[in-house]
Amino acid sequence: MGLWIAIFSLFCGFLLQLLPSFPKEKVIQMGKSYLIYLVLPALALIHIPPLKLSWDLGLAPSSA
């Protein structure tokens, strides 16, 4: 399935390059927003260690 998505994306990118009226600045802006708002948070979430919830997390260190 992932291979088909990649092929479809490359095909759409090739077709968009053939359109002379397609604004290139918009493509650059969409690429930047994709990186900032989707890729970087996803990479950050991969590296966050899983939390082990217990009752000790709700207590202050002085009361434990």
PyRosetta script that sets phi, psi and omega in degrees:
from pyrosetta import init, pose_from_sequence

init()
pose = pose_from_sequence("MGLWIAIFSLFCGFLLQLLPSFPKEKVIQMGKSYLIYLVLPALALIHIPPLKLSWDLGLAPSSA")
pose.set_psi(1, -41.0)
pose.set_omega(1, -179.4)
pose.set_phi(2, -64.7)
pose.set_psi(2, -33.7)
pose.set_omega(2, 178.3)
pose.set_phi(3, -65.1)
pose.set_psi(3, -39.4)
pose.set_omega(3, 179.2)
pose.set_phi(4, -66.7)
pose.set_psi(4, -37.3)
pose.set_omega(4, 177.9)
pose.set_phi(5, -65.0)
pose.set_psi(5, -41.4)
pose.set_omega(5, 178.8)
pose.set_phi(6, -64.8)
pose.set_psi(6, -43.4)
pose.set_omega(6, 179.2)
pose.set_phi(7, -64.5)
pose.set_psi(7, -42.0)
pose.set_omega(7, 178.6)
pose.set_phi(8, -63.4)
pose.set_psi(8, -41.2)
pose.set_omega(8, 179.8)
pose.set_phi(9, -65.2)
pose.set_psi(9, -42.7)
pose.set_omega(9, 177.7)
pose.set_phi(10, -64.7)
pose.set_psi(10, -39.6)
pose.set_omega(10, 178.4)
pose.set_phi(11, -64.0)
pose.set_psi(11, -44.1)
pose.set_omega(11, 178.1)
pose.set_phi(12, -64.3)
pose.set_psi(12, -39.6)
pose.set_omega(12, 177.3)
pose.set_phi(13, -62.6)
pose.set_psi(13, -40.2)
pose.set_omega(13, 177.6)
pose.set_phi(14, -64.7)
pose.set_psi(14, -41.8)
pose.set_omega(14, 179.2)
pose.set_phi(15, -66.0)
pose.set_psi(15, -37.8)
pose.set_omega(15, 179.6)
pose.set_phi(16, -67.9)
pose.set_psi(16, -28.7)
pose.set_omega(16, 177.1)
pose.set_phi(17, -70.3)
pose.set_psi(17, -24.8)
pose.set_omega(17, 179.7)
pose.set_phi(18, -76.5)
pose.set_psi(18, -19.8)
pose.set_omega(18, 178.9)
pose.set_phi(19, -79.8)
pose.set_psi(19, 117.5)
pose.set_omega(19, -178.3)
pose.set_phi(20, -73.6)
pose.set_psi(20, -23.5)
pose.set_omega(20, -176.9)
pose.set_phi(21, -89.9)
pose.set_psi(21, -1.2)
pose.set_omega(21, -178.9)
pose.set_phi(22, -74.4)
pose.set_psi(22, 124.2)
pose.set_omega(22, -175.7)
pose.set_phi(23, -72.9)
pose.set_psi(23, 123.9)
pose.set_omega(23, -178.2)
pose.set_phi(24, -74.4)
pose.set_psi(24, -27.7)
pose.set_omega(24, 178.8)
pose.set_phi(25, -65.5)
pose.set_psi(25, -35.4)
pose.set_omega(25, 178.9)
pose.set_phi(26, -64.9)
pose.set_psi(26, -39.0)
pose.set_omega(26, 178.5)
pose.set_phi(27, -65.0)
pose.set_psi(27, -42.4)
pose.set_omega(27, 178.8)
pose.set_phi(28, -63.9)
pose.set_psi(28, -42.7)
pose.set_omega(28, 179.3)
pose.set_phi(29, -64.6)
pose.set_psi(29, -39.8)
pose.set_omega(29, 178.4)
pose.set_phi(30, -66.1)
pose.set_psi(30, -37.8)
pose.set_omega(30, 177.9)
pose.set_phi(31, -64.8)
pose.set_psi(31, -41.1)
pose.set_omega(31, 178.5)
pose.set_phi(32, -66.5)
pose.set_psi(32, -43.2)
pose.set_omega(32, -179.3)
pose.set_phi(33, -68.2)
pose.set_psi(33, -32.7)
pose.set_omega(33, 175.8)
pose.set_phi(34, -62.3)
pose.set_psi(34, -44.9)
pose.set_omega(34, -179.7)
pose.set_phi(35, -67.2)
pose.set_psi(35, -44.5)
pose.set_omega(35, -174.2)
pose.set_phi(36, -73.1)
pose.set_psi(36, -43.1)
pose.set_omega(36, -171.8)
pose.set_phi(37, -95.1)
pose.set_psi(37, -13.5)
pose.set_omega(37, -177.8)
pose.set_phi(38, -121.0)
pose.set_psi(38, -52.0)
pose.set_omega(38, -173.4)
pose.set_phi(39, -73.2)
pose.set_psi(39, -48.7)
pose.set_omega(39, -177.3)
pose.set_phi(40, -64.2)
pose.set_psi(40, -43.6)
pose.set_omega(40, 174.8)
pose.set_phi(41, -63.9)
pose.set_psi(41, -34.5)
pose.set_omega(41, 178.3)
pose.set_phi(42, -65.4)
pose.set_psi(42, -41.6)
pose.set_omega(42, 177.3)
pose.set_phi(43, -65.4)
pose.set_psi(43, -37.4)
pose.set_omega(43, 178.1)
pose.set_phi(44, -66.0)
pose.set_psi(44, -39.5)
pose.set_omega(44, -179.9)
pose.set_phi(45, -68.5)
pose.set_psi(45, -27.9)
pose.set_omega(45, 177.6)
pose.set_phi(46, -65.7)
pose.set_psi(46, -35.6)
pose.set_omega(46, -173.5)
pose.set_phi(47, -91.5)
pose.set_psi(47, -2.4)
pose.set_omega(47, 177.2)
pose.set_phi(48, -78.0)
pose.set_psi(48, 125.2)
pose.set_omega(48, 180.0)
pose.set_phi(49, -70.4)
pose.set_psi(49, 149.8)
pose.set_omega(49, -179.8)
pose.set_phi(50, -69.4)
pose.set_psi(50, 142.6)
pose.set_omega(50, 178.6)
pose.set_phi(51, -86.7)
pose.set_psi(51, 140.0)
pose.set_omega(51, 173.1)
pose.set_phi(52, -105.9)
pose.set_psi(52, 104.1)
pose.set_omega(52, -175.8)
pose.set_phi(53, -76.1)
pose.set_psi(53, 134.0)
pose.set_omega(53, 175.0)
pose.set_phi(54, -151.5)
pose.set_psi(54, 173.4)
pose.set_omega(54, -178.5)
pose.set_phi(55, -71.5)
pose.set_psi(55, -18.8)
pose.set_omega(55, -178.9)
pose.set_phi(56, -70.5)
pose.set_psi(56, -22.7)
pose.set_omega(56, -179.1)
pose.set_phi(57, -69.9)
pose.set_psi(57, -26.0)
pose.set_omega(57, -178.7)
pose.set_phi(58, -84.4)
pose.set_psi(58, -11.7)
pose.set_omega(58, -177.8)
pose.set_phi(59, -92.4)
pose.set_psi(59, 144.3)
pose.set_omega(59, 175.3)
pose.set_phi(60, -72.5)
pose.set_psi(60, 151.4)
pose.set_omega(60, -178.3)
pose.set_phi(61, -60.5)
pose.set_psi(61, -30.9)
pose.set_omega(61, -178.9)
pose.set_phi(62, -74.1)
pose.set_psi(62, -24.8)
pose.set_omega(62, -178.8)
pose.set_phi(63, -92.8)
pose.set_psi(63, -6.9)
pose.set_omega(63, -178.4)
pose.set_phi(64, -80.2)
pose.dump_pdb("model.pdb")
